[in-house]
Amino acid sequence: MSLTRLGAALLSLASLSACASNEAGRLALSSPPAQPTALSAPTLAFGAQPVAVDGGFPLYQSFQPARRSALAGRTIAVAQLSDIDLQPGEVVLTFDDGPMPGKTPKILDALENAGVGATFLMVGQMAKAYPAIAREVAAKGHTIGTHTESHKNLRTLGTEAAMAEIRRGEASVAKALAPAGFHPAPFFRFPYLADTQALRGRLAGEGVVTIDVDIDSKDYFRDGPSRVMARTLDAVERKRHGIILFHDIQARTVAMLPDFLAELERRGYKVVDLKPAEPVGPQLLAQR
């Protein structure tokens, strides 16, 4: 890696250390729920072959076999926020801020051992610094969305400057994935959960789904892995369903994840996979 790229990655990590510590973002899924489009077996990655789903949008799935495990739940084809209509006992795993050497690959191992999929919201600078890891996430069938270029708090920027930061992140993640033929999904999460109605409206108008958070693991707190696990499980039990926020740059998350997934299975939960309901590729990115 060049010194320039390493410096960009280190700067990015410095800004990520405070990720989500701003508690101003407890975002609710406010849109009226619509009947989700589901598959009988989850798909894995984005490929070139369309599959019709109950008369709705096609899912684009890879040649890889579907995941099958006691913990794996359904796949939801997401075209808009209201499609993420989770039932009691269903959770979605999401990981922000990566990819990160030494951590993201171990997260992937834990997910593979449990037989479940997740959504990774990648920072553009991190994907540029570690493109091979970004491609590994996609190759293992997980969904990749974006999380801005440099993890800025978008509430501190004007709308156009914020949109430029979002688009730079999209372009960097797309460039990292392109050599392997993968593309990011039109999914986005606000750093620090710091949204604005103007930005949410702009993103929705461009077909980008903002992935909100129901259960914050607070894995950025300086707690041990067991405390992160206990806090997250307590929140899951209270809410009974929801989108869980983790960070694949946190060693404590890496350490607790296998036991956390095993406990979810023991308690009868299902991990739902989110996939884009429309094909993703250069033509979609070019429209933004």
C-alpha positions, 0 to 999 in steps of 0.5 A: 500500500502506498504511503498516501493510501495508508495515510488516508486509511489512518485518517479514516480510522481516527474519525471512525473511533467515535462512530455512532457515539452521538446518540442523536440517531435512534432512527425508527422505521417510520414508513408504513410496513409493506408486505416484504418480498421473500425467497424460500431460500436466501441468495448470496451475492450479486451476479448476472442472472435474474430470478423472479420473486412473487411477481415483484422485482427480480433478485440478482443472485450469484452461482453460489449455493443458498445458505442453509442453517438453523439460524438463517432466515428469509431473504428480503428484496429491498426496494424501499425502506418499508420492505424491511418489515421484520416479524417477531424473532427476526433480526438483521446483522449490519456492520459499519465502517470497514473493511479492516484487516485482521477484523473483517475477515474474522467477522466473515468466518463467524458468519460463514460458520453460522451460515448467515448473511449480513449487510456491510456499510463500507466507508469509501476510504477504507474500501480504497485502502483494503479493496481485496477485503471488500471483494472478499465480503462480496465474494462470500455473498454478503450485501455491501452498501455505503457509509460516505467517503470519510465518515463525516457528520453530514449534519455539519455540511450543506446538502450539496456537500453532503451529497458529494461526500455520499457519492464519493463513498459510493464511487470508492466502494464501487471501484474497489469491488469492480475488478471482481465484477461486484457492485455495491447495493443502493443501501446507505447508512448515515455516519453517527446516524446523523441524518436530515430530512433533506438528505433522506429525501434526496437519497430516496428520490435516487432509489437509495434505501437508508438503512436505519438502526433498531438495536445499537450494540454500542460496541464502540464503548470501551467494554469487554466482549461479554458486555457487548454481547449481553447488552445486545442480547438484552436489547434483542429480547426487549424488542424481539426483532430489528436491525442490529448495528455492529462495527467490523473495525472493533476487536470486541465485536470480532471476539463476541460474534461467534458466541452471540450468533450461537446464542441467537440460534439457541433462543430461536431467532432467525437472521434475515438477509437484505438484498437489493430488489433491482439489479445493481451495476454501473448503469445504476451508479451513473444515474446518481 
